[in-house]
Amino acid sequence: MQLPLFLANIGQLLTLHSASSGPGPRRGPALKDLGIIENAAVLCLAGKIVSVGTTKDALRDPWLKRNRKKVIEIDCAGKVVLPGFVDSHTHPVFLSPRLVDFEKRVEGASYEEIAAAGGGIRSSLEGVRKSKKQVLVEKVLAALRDMAAHGTTTVEAKSGYGLTVESELKSLEAISEAAKRWRGTVVATLLGAHVVPKEFQDCSQKYVETVCKEMIPPAARRKLAQFADVFCDKGAFTPEETAQIFEAAEEHGLGVRAHMGQLSGTALQPFFRFNPASFDHMDHLSDDDVLQLSKHDTIVTLLPGANYFLGLKTHPHARKLIDAGVPVALATDYNPGTSPTLNMTMAMSLACTHMKMSPAEVITASTINGAWALRVADRKGTLEPGKDADLAIFAVEDYREIPYWFGINRCAMTVINGIVEYAG
Ligand SMILES: [Zn+2]
């Protein structure tokens, strides 16, 4: 029997409840509406949030008065509490860091030059292909636990470093087994279409067929993935191949999302018929893309960690997207090649300093809009009665400190489904 959890004396409670925004993901000015309650309290019962309000009001509650001895009470002593982060784009199934790539890039090699020299995504394949599943399970689980220690409670996790039927399914199984041993929520994505592996270099169409006919059907049937993802860009998959993979995913009941516009622009218009959950990266985008996106609920997931780690001088055009009413999310893009961080507050800090998003906007983009990107917004991303009791407690007095203290973990406690998962 799970004991009720009562968090009291919260300095600022960011409920993310917005009276002003309509249904659907947050756009434009609504991104700044954090629904803050000061001197607040939250009561959680059976893994769900039961009430949010001021500590004073909570202490007058007759139920709490009667049951106070049976409740686990945490005095937050003026700290900031917000919904656990939703990291809606990660690649945790890999074996080793890519240190040679790192060094080469520091010496001046480009992403394409590193890939051409046998580095990049392809260099992570061997480790995953040879690895026993259990080794991958432990890697993923370690990452999930580390994420929780940084305030993240819901994670999207992609396969994509196997690129054979066997190793992609093994990667998804590893995600699924790690997820069962972690209290948080994991949304799994098949990224069989990460790059065309060497064996199919001159016959990419054959590889696309392998993804469509041999990876997607078992991943869907065995419920190993909820989404299929495609890296649609130069050097990866064409828009036509992407549409083909989306069609197969749709046919088998998987949602779709894509790495889009990271290295070069791709017209988005032909893809909206698949109702994509998100387009991720979007460093390159046209005015027409922005217009199309503003009319749809497809989230643009911005991944500034990759731009930072690649040492790029350009960053995703957050202002242009937000000002046009496009719903945006932020994620870490945790992966061994281009963004080896799982700290959401680092991505948030980068979004403030390099993309000119405000501290309030980055919090919304990392919680409720991330939940929309994973289609779990009915359960995650805000602190409201009935939602899952996933919360992060930060040892700061003002929410703006969360992206301010960059590279430092100020997460003091993480609660998942009403249970303390991490206490720093
Ligand atoms: Zn990615």
Residues whose N, C-alpha, C, O or C-beta is under 5 A from the ligand:
A	BS01	ZN	D333
